[in-house]
Amino acid sequence: MKNRAGLPGGGPATREVVGGQDLRTRDRLVVLLLERGAATAAQLGAELGLSPAAIRRHLDAMLADGDVVARDAAVRGHRRRGRPAKVFRLTDEARSRHGRYRYDSIAAAALRWIANYGGDTALEEFAATQVEGLETRCRAALAGAGDDPLARAEALAAALSAEGYAANASAIASGGQLCQHHCPVAHVAAEFPQLCEAETAVISRLVGTHVQRLATIAHGDGVCTTHIPDPRRAEAAPTGAAASSGAPERSTDHVTSTVRTDR
C-alpha cells in the first residue's frame, strides 16, 4: 500500500485515522525517527512545530499500525513525580518498509550543509545542477514536438512519465495544465523548495513560455500542477471584449487554484 506521497505507508489503521495533510506529517515523523533513532513526543513536536496533543495522535496511530514501539525514557538523577516520558523508535518492519527514507535523510543533511556553508545561492546552483540531466533527456524527447507550448507540454508529459513522474498534460480554458503524480524528491523538497523552483524553470524552458506552479506534492498537495498559459489568448486579449469595453485587461497567467484530490 502506498501513501499520498507515493511511498510505502502503514496498514488499515493508518488509512482510517489520518488522511491528507496528516499523511505528510506521518512521513516526516518517520524521517525524524530514522535520523535520530529514538525520540520523545516532546522532541518530535518541537522539531515539527506541532502541539503535544497532535504528536500523540500521530504516535498512537503509528503504535496501532505497528510502525513504532515505545519505552520509558531513562532518568538520570532524581526522578520527578508523574509518569516518565516515553521514547519512540521505529520497529524493524517499519525501518525495512521505509528504508528509502534513509537516502532522503542523507540528501536533506547534505543540503543543510550546503545551506550552512554556501547560503541560498549555493543551494540554487546545486538544485539547477541536479536537473540538468533531466532537461537534456526531455529536450531530446521534444525534438519533434514543434513550437506550440501546449503540444510541447504533451510531449514533455510523456518524457517525464518515462522518467518516473507519472505525468499527463491537458487543455483548459486558459491554456494547458501539466500534472505530475509522483515526485522522487518530495520529502527533501518540502524543506528545500529550491528543488521545485529548479524543476519549474526546466519546464518553462522546455515548453518555451512562462509557466506558473499551482501546487506541489512537496507542500502537501496530491499532485504537482503547472499552468501553461496559451500564447494565442495573450495575443488576442487587446482586441477582445475587455479591450473594446474599456475594462482593465486580466492577466492570462492568473489561474484560481482549486482543491485537488489525492493521486
Order of alpha helices (4+ residues) and beta strands (2+ residues): alpha-alpha-beta-alpha-alpha-beta-beta-alpha-alpha-alpha-alpha-beta-beta-alpha-alpha-beta-beta-alpha-alpha
